[in-house]
Amino acid sequence: MLTIFKNKSIFFISNLLLGAFNLVMAIEISEISYCGIPFDIKENSSSSTHYIVIHGDEQTAKILINEHIKKNKGKAFIIKSKDREVTLGPTIVDPNRLFSNTGARKALKNFKADWVKSELDELLTELKISRKNFLDSIFPSEGGLLIALHNNFRGYNVNSELKKSQLFSIKKNENPRDFIICTSYVDYEKLKNGPYNIVLQNVMNNNNDGSLSWAAIQKGVRYINIETRLGWLSMQRKMLNFVEEKLN
């Protein structure tokens, strides 16, 4: 009897190890670039839910998405950088300001004011061409959901977004630096009575700053931004689980 028990135990443990191995092997890893800015792609089965981490210095978001994609179907796009700004041509730039011509022009001048006009125009043209291919890749199929994970550490909070929002639900007991932005009214209605600060932004702003959220609005893509303080992994994990439970 003792021998049989041991064999069963070994068989059970072997299956657990095999299951863990298969889980890891299920993640398909590839790369994509946006005008030379590299992103890892991690895909766990086909799904209409996509994720993105676009700032390299937001390490909490990176930890969470790498953890989350191992256990949930979807496709994650993770910038291959440790810095907030990335190199683009002869300058550095915030990668989340490159999703409109106006935003990209302003962002490129932020750290380099002395552009030769022809060089700047050429780079903007390259961005415009690359942008279409990149957005086609990161935006999910019609009706799908794109979830962006962000961390803040410079005082940015939900109050900064209220003037740009059509509706909002602010919770007095929640830290204003932890909040959710969504671009779908239907999604907002499902999330607004939850425990977290949430704003709806579904109307194009005349002052398009080139952020991914405005590109999503323009293309009619359901977009969620889950923003938390840097280092608050447990909070961001709870918020991500809440969003997926309510919307999926």
C-alpha positions in Angstrom: 0.0 0.0 0.0 2.9 2.3 0.8 4.4 1.8 -2.6 1.1 2.5 -4.4 0.7 5.7 -2.4 4.2 6.9 -3.4 3.6 6.1 -7.0 0.3 8.0 -7.0 2.0 10.9 -5.3 4.8 10.9 -7.9 2.2 10.7 -10.7 0.2 13.6 -9.1 3.3 15.8 -8.7 4.4 15.0 -12.2 1.1 16.1 -13.6 1.3 19.3 -11.6 4.8 20.0 -13.0 3.6 19.1 -16.5 0.6 21.5 -16.1 2.9 24.3 -14.9 5.2 23.6 -17.9 2.3 23.7 -20.3 1.0 26.9 -18.8 4.4 28.6 -19.5 4.7 27.0 -22.9 1.2 28.4 -23.8 2.6 31.9 -23.8 3.7 32.9 -27.3 6.3 35.6 -27.2 7.1 37.9 -30.2 8.1 41.5 -30.8 6.7 44.6 -32.5 8.0 48.1 -32.9 6.4 51.5 -33.3 8.8 53.5 -35.5 11.7 51.6 -33.9 10.3 51.7 -30.3 10.3 48.0 -29.3 7.5 46.1 -27.5 7.4 42.5 -26.4 4.1 40.7 -27.2 3.0 38.0 -24.9 -0.1 36.0 -26.0 -2.0 33.4 -24.0 -4.5 32.0 -26.4 -6.7 34.0 -28.7 -8.9 36.6 -27.0 -10.6 39.9 -27.7 -8.9 41.4 -24.6 -5.6 43.1 -25.1 -3.3 44.8 -22.6 -0.5 47.4 -22.9 2.2 48.9 -20.7 3.6 51.9 -22.5 5.9 53.5 -19.9 9.1 51.6 -19.1 9.6 53.2 -15.6 6.2 52.0 -14.4 7.5 48.8 -13.0 4.4 47.9 -10.9 2.3 47.7 -14.1 5.0 45.6 -15.8 5.0 43.1 -12.9 1.2 42.9 -12.9 0.8 42.3 -16.6 3.5 39.6 -16.7 1.7 37.9 -13.8 -1.7 38.3 -15.2 -1.1 37.1 -18.8 0.2 33.8 -17.5 -3.3 33.0 -16.0 -5.6 34.8 -18.3 -6.3 34.7 -22.1 -5.3 37.7 -24.0 -2.4 39.5 -25.7 -0.1 41.9 -23.8 2.1 44.5 -25.3 5.0 45.6 -23.0 7.5 48.3 -23.9 11.1 47.1 -23.9 12.5 50.0 -21.8 13.2 50.9 -18.2 12.8 54.7 -18.8 9.8 56.9 -19.2 11.1 58.6 -22.3 12.5 56.6 -25.2 15.0 57.4 -28.0 13.4 58.4 -31.2 15.6 59.9 -34.0 17.9 62.5 -32.5 15.8 63.0 -29.3 13.9 61.3 -26.5 10.1 61.3 -26.3 7.2 60.2 -24.2 5.9 57.2 -26.1 2.3 57.9 -25.0 2.3 61.2 -26.8 2.8 59.8 -30.3 -0.6 58.7 -31.3 -1.7 61.9 -33.2 0.3 64.2 -35.5 -0.3 67.2 -33.2 0.7 65.3 -30.1 3.8 63.8 -31.8 5.0 67.1 -33.1 4.7 68.7 -29.6 6.3 65.7 -27.9 9.3 65.7 -30.3 9.9 69.4 -29.6 9.7 68.9 -25.9 13.4 67.8 -25.5 14.7 69.3 -28.8 13.6 72.7 -29.9 16.1 73.3 -32.7 14.7 70.9 -35.3 15.4 71.4 -39.0 11.9 71.5 -40.4 12.5 68.9 -43.1 14.0 66.4 -40.6 11.0 66.9 -38.2 8.5 66.5 -41.0 10.2 63.4 -42.3 10.1 61.8 -38.8 6.5 62.7 -38.4 5.7 61.0 -41.7 7.5 57.9 -40.6 5.5 57.9 -37.3 2.2 58.3 -39.2 3.0 55.3 -41.4 4.2 53.2 -38.5 1.3 54.3 -36.3 -1.4 52.7 -38.5 0.4 49.3 -38.3 1.0 49.5 -34.6 -2.6 50.5 -33.8 -3.9 47.8 -36.0 -1.9 45.3 -33.9 -2.7 46.5 -30.4 -6.3 47.4 -30.9 -8.5 44.2 -30.5 -11.1 43.0 -32.9 -14.4 44.9 -33.0 -16.1 44.9 -29.6 -12.9 43.8 -27.9 -11.3 45.6 -24.9 -7.8 47.3 -24.6 -6.6 47.7 -21.0 -3.7 50.0 -20.3 -1.8 49.8 -17.0 -0.2 52.9 -15.7 1.6 54.0 -12.5 2.0 57.5 -11.2 4.5 59.0 -8.8 4.5 62.8 -9.6 1.2 63.9 -8.0 -0.9 63.1 -11.1 -4.4 62.1 -9.9 -8.1 61.7 -11.1 -8.8 65.4 -10.5 -6.4 66.2 -13.4 -8.9 64.3 -15.7 -12.2 65.8 -14.6 -12.3 68.7 -17.0 -11.7 66.3 -19.9 -14.4 63.9 -18.7 -18.0 63.6 -19.6 -19.0 61.7 -16.5 -17.3 60.7 -13.3 -17.8 58.8 -10.0 -15.4 59.9 -7.3 -15.2 57.8 -4.1 -14.4 60.0 -1.0 -12.6 57.1 0.7 -10.3 56.3 -2.3 -7.0 57.8 -3.0 -7.4 60.1 -6.0 -4.1 58.7 -7.5 -5.9 55.4 -8.0 -8.5 55.6 -10.7 -10.0 54.2 -13.9 -10.5 55.9 -17.2 -12.9 54.4 -19.8 -14.0 55.4 -23.3 -17.2 53.4 -23.4 -20.4 54.7 -21.8 -21.7 51.1 -21.4 -18.5 50.1 -19.6 -18.7 53.2 -17.4 -22.2 52.2 -16.4 -21.0 48.8 -15.3 -18.1 50.1 -13.3 -19.3 53.4 -11.8 -20.9 51.8 -8.7 -17.9 49.9 -7.8 -15.4 50.9 -5.1 -13.0 52.8 -7.4 -12.7 56.3 -8.8 -13.8 56.2 -12.4 -14.2 58.8 -15.2 -15.8 58.5 -18.7 -14.0 60.1 -21.6 -15.8 59.4 -24.9 -15.7 62.7 -26.7 -12.7 63.8 -28.7 -10.8 66.7 -27.1 -9.8 69.6 -29.4 -6.4 69.6 -27.7 -5.4 66.0 -28.7 -2.2 65.4 -26.7 -1.3 62.2 -28.7 -2.1 59.8 -25.9 -3.4 56.3 -26.7 -6.8 56.9 -25.1 -7.6 59.6 -27.6 -6.6 57.3 -30.5 -8.9 54.7 -29.0 -11.8 57.2 -28.9 -11.2 58.2 -32.4 -11.2 54.6 -33.6 -14.2 53.6 -31.5 -12.2 51.1 -29.4 -13.3 50.2 -25.9 -10.3 51.3 -23.8 -9.7 51.1 -20.1 -6.8 52.8 -18.3 -6.1 51.5 -14.8 -4.0 54.0 -13.0 -2.4 53.4 -9.5 0.4 54.7 -7.4 3.8 53.2 -8.3 4.5 50.3 -5.9 0.8 49.5 -5.1 0.7 46.2 -6.8 -2.1 44.7 -4.7 -4.3 47.7 -5.4 -3.7 47.5 -9.2 -4.3 43.8 -9.2 -7.7 44.3 -7.4 -8.7 47.0 -9.9 -7.8 44.8 -12.9 -9.7 41.9 -11.5 -12.7 44.1 -10.8 -12.7 45.5 -14.3 -12.5 42.0 -15.9 -15.2 40.5 -13.7 -17.6 43.4 -14.5 -16.9 43.6 -18.2 -16.2 40.0 -19.2 
